[in-house]
Amino acid sequence: MSKPKVFVSRVIPSAGLDRIREYCDAEVWPEQMPPPYEVLKAKIADKQGLLALLTDQVDPELLDAAPDLRVVSNYAVGFDNVDVPACTARGVAVGNTPGALTDATADFAFALLCAAARHVAAGDRYVRDGNWKTWEPRGHRGVELFGATIGIIGMGRIGYAMAYRCARGFDMKVLYHDQYRSEKAETDLGAQAVDMDTLLRESDFVTVHCDLNESTVGLMNADAFRKMKKTAVFINDARGPVHDQRALYEALRDGEIFAAGLDVTDPEPIAMDAPLLTLPNVVVCPHIASATFAARNRMAEIAAQNLIAGLKGDPLPAPVNPEVKPRA
C-alpha cells in the first residue's frame, strides 16, 4: 500500500520528522528560508498533507491548488497564518501545538522583562564597546521587579504561566485583561480582571500574551503607550502586529515608557534600518521564545501526531477546527 504524500515546509526536529517519514512519503524543504508562496503551492498540488510553519500562508488560493489535501498541521501554537474557515469549508482538518511551548515562552517573556528593565543587553554592548571604565553610582539604573505590578494582556496558558512566575517568584500584583475571566488566575494568584485603561495606567510592566486577530491588531498603539507609566516596561513575545511598531518607537524615544523587550516584530524579520533598532532602551530578539530543545521537540511530536491522524482519518490530538472529520 502506498504511503500518503505530504510536504513539510522546513526541517523540524527529528522527534517529529522521523515519525512523519516512517508513515508518509514526505518531501521536506531543506532550505533555511521558507519556500516562496508559488513554490509551496506547486509542492502541495499532489499532496494529502501539509506541515506548515507560521511563515507559510495557507489561504484559499493555496488550498485550491491542492485538491487532495486532507490536513494542515501547523508547527506553532498560533495559526493566524492559516485561513481556518477556508480549510473548514474544504473539509481540511487543521491542527496546532498548544501547550508544547507554554513554559518556554513564559520563561522568555520573563527574561525579556528582566533584560529590558535592567539594561542587560545595553550593558553587554557597553562592555563590548570598551566603555566600561569604572563603577558608576548613577549609571545604568533600571526598574526593580520585586513587589511591582504586572499587567497581563491575555490570560491563557502562557499568560497564566507568566503571571505565576511574577506573582510567586517576585511577589508581584497581577492585573489582567481578557475577554474571558480566569478563575484559576484569580484563585491561585490573586489576579484581578480589569479593563485595558486600568491595566495600562496601573501596571509597572505590561506583557502581551493574546492571540492575533482582528480585535488585537494594533491593540498597543500610540494612545495605549501614552496611558502607561513613564517608568513602565512593555513586553511582547506573542505576535508583532499586536503593537504598532512606529508608535512603540516614538513612545520609547520620547520617554513615554521606560523600555521594551520584543521577541516579535512587524514585519518579521525587522528591517535593519528600522528606527526601533537605533534606540538603547529596547531589546529585540528573533522570535525565539519557544527555542528550547524540549519545547521544539514537543512541538514536532504534536505536529507529527496531528498530520498522521488527519491522514488516517482519525481525530487530531490538537485540532483547530474539530468540526471537520478527517478523511482517510
N, C-alpha and C positions, 0 to 999 in steps of 0.2 A: 504493500500500500504506500502510495507516495505521501511525502510529508507536506503539510501546508506551507505555502510560501509567505515569508514575512520580510519586511525591511526594517532594519534597526538603524536609526539615523545618526548614531555615534557609537563608538566603542565604550560600552558601560562595563562596570566591574564584573569579573568572571563569576561572581556569586550568582548572578542572574543570566549572564550571557551564555555560560556553559549549558544551562538548562534549556535555553532557547535553541541553541544549536543542536542539542540532543533530540528535541521534539520536532523542530522545524527545519525547513530548507531556508536558512537565514542568509540574507545578503546584508552585510554590515558596512556602513560608510566608514572608511578608515581615516579620514582627514580630521585635523584639529578643528577646522572651521565647519559649520553646519552645511549640509547640501543646499545649494541655491533652490529657490522655490520651484523653478521649472524642472530641475533635476529630480527633486523629490517627487514631483508629480509624475514624471516618467518612470521613476523607480517603483512606484506602488501601483502602476497600471495593471499588473497581473498578480498582485499580492492579496492575500486574505487577511494579513495582519500588519500593523504598523506600530513600532515602538518609537515614540516621538519624544523630543525634548522641548523645553519651554521656548527654544529658539525656532521651532518649526510651527508655521502657521497652518493649521488644519481647518480649511474653510470649505464652503460649498463647491468651489471650482476644483479643489484638490480631491474632494470626495467623489465628485462626478467622474474624475479621471480614473477611479478605482472601483469599478462596478462590483468586484468580488470581495471588497473589503468587509470584514465582519467585526473587527475590533481595533480600537486605538488605545494603546497603553501608554500613558503619559508618565515619563520618568521625572515626576515632580509632584508636589502636593497641590500647588495651584494648577489651574487648567484654563487660564484666560487666553492661552494660545489656541485652544480648541473651540470651534463653534459647536457646542454641545447640542443645541436644538437641531442644527443641520444633521448631525450624526444620528440623533434620535429619529428624525424624520426618515432617514435612510436605513434604519434598523441596525446601525453600527453601535456596538457597545463601547463605552469609554470607561477607562479606569485610571486611577491616580495612586499616589503613595502616601496616604495620610498616616500620621503617627510615626513614620520612619525617621523623621528628622526633627521632631519636636524639641528634644533636649539639646541637640547640636545647635539648632537655630536660636534657642533661648540663650544658650551659653554665649553665642557670638554676639547677640544683641547686648548682653551684659558687658562683654569685652569691649564693644564699641562705646558703650556708655562710659566705662572707665577710661578708655583711651581718649575720648573727646573731652571728658570733664577734667582730666588730669594731665593733658598735654603730652600723652605718651608718644604719639607719632612725631609731634613737633619737637619734643625733647630729644628723640632719637636723631632727627635731622640736625638739630642744634649741635649735638656731639659730633656727628659725622662730618659736618661742615667746618669743624675746627673752632667753634665759637665758645666752647666751654673753657673758661679761664679761671673761674673761682666759684665758690658757693655764693648765691645771690639772695639776700634776705627778702627782696621784693620781686624776684624773678619767677616766672613760670607758675604763678599762682592759679589754682583751679577751684573747682566746686566740690565740696565734700558730699559723700554719698550717704553716710550713716545718718538715719533719722530723717532723711529727706522725704519728699512726696513724689511718687511715681505716677504718671498718668498713662494708662494702657488704652490704646485705641484698638479694639478688637479683642475680646476676652474668650478666644477659642483655645485650642490646645496649647499653641505657642504663647499666646498672651498670658494664659494661666501659668505656664512654666516660667515665664519671665517674672510675673508678679510674685510667684513663690520664692524665687531667688532674691528678689528685692525685699520682700516682707520678712522672710525667715533668716536670711543672711545679713541684711543691713537694716533691719527694723524700720523699713520704710512704710509710710502710709500709702495705701493703694487706692487710687481713683481709677475708674474705668468707664469707657463709653462703648456701648454695643447695642445693636437692635434687639438683642435678647439679654435677659437677666442671667447672671451666673450665680446660682445659689451656692455652688461649690466654692467659688472665689470669695463670696461674702461670708460663708460659714467658716471656711478654713483659714482665710487670710484677713478677714475683717474688711474686705474690699467694699468700696462704696460706688454704686452706679450713679453717674452724674451726666448732665448734658455737656456738650462739647465746650461751650463757653466757660463753664466752671472748671472743667478739666484743664483747659489751656491757661486759665487765669491762675489756678492754684498749684499747678504742678511744677516741681523743680526739674523734672525730666519727663519728656513726652516721647513715647515709643510706639511705633506703628506695627500692628500685627493683624491687620484686617485683610480681607480678600480684595482683589482688584475687580471692580465692577463699575457700572455707570454712576453709582452714587458715591464712590470713593475716589474716582479720578479727580485730581486737583483738590482733594479734601484739605490738604495742608497748603493753603495759598497765602498771599500777602496779608489778608485780613486775619487769618489764623495765627501767623507768626507775630503780628502786632499785638495780639491778645496775650501772648506768652510773656513770662518774666524776662527781664533783660539778662538775668543770670541763668536762664533755662538752657537745657541741652536737648536737642532733637535727635532721635534715633529712628532709622528706617532700615530694616532688613527684610521687608515684606515684598513690595513691588515699587519700582521707581515712580511710575505715574501718579502714585498717591500724593506725592509732594510736587508742587510747582517749582521746578529747579531754578528758574530765574528769581522767583520770589524768595527762595531759600538763600540764594547768593546775596541778594540785597539785604535780607534780614541779618545775615552774618556780617556782611561788610559794614552795615550801618550800626551795628551793636544792638539791634533789636532783640537778638538772642545771643547767648554766650558762645555756643559751639554746636557742632553737629557731627554725628557718626553715621555713615551710609555704607550699606553693602549693596545697594541697588541705586540705579540712576535712570534717567530718561533723556536720551536713549541709552542703551547698553550695547557696546561699551561706551563710556563717556568720551566725548571728543577731547583730544589733548589740549586744544585751545579753549576749552570751556572756562569761563570766568571763575567758576567754583574752585577750580584747581589752583588758582592764584592765592587763595586765602589760607592763612596759617591755622585757622580755628575750625577746620573741617577734616575729618578722617574719611577717606574714600577707599573701599575695598571692592574687588572684582566679583561680587555675587558668590561668596564662598561660605556662607553661613552653614550650609549643610555638609561642608567638606571635611568630614571625619571619615576614617576608614569604616567605622561601624555603621554610620548613618548612610553612606553611599552604598555599602553592601546591602543594607536592609532595603533601600530604595530599589536596587537592582533585583533583589529577590521578589519583592512585591510586584514590580513591573513585569517580571517574567511570569509570575503566577497569574496576573491579570490577562496577559497576552495568551498564554496557553489555555486558560479556562475559556476565554472567548472563542478560541479556535475549536475547542472540544464541544462547544455548545453548553458549557456549564456556567452557572452564575459567577461573576467576577468576585474575587475576595474583597476588592475595594472599588465598587462601582460608583461612577459619577451619575450615570443615567440608568438606575436599576430597573426602570420600566421596560427597557429593551431586553428582550430574551435572546441571548446569543444563539446564532445559527451554527449547527455542526456541519 
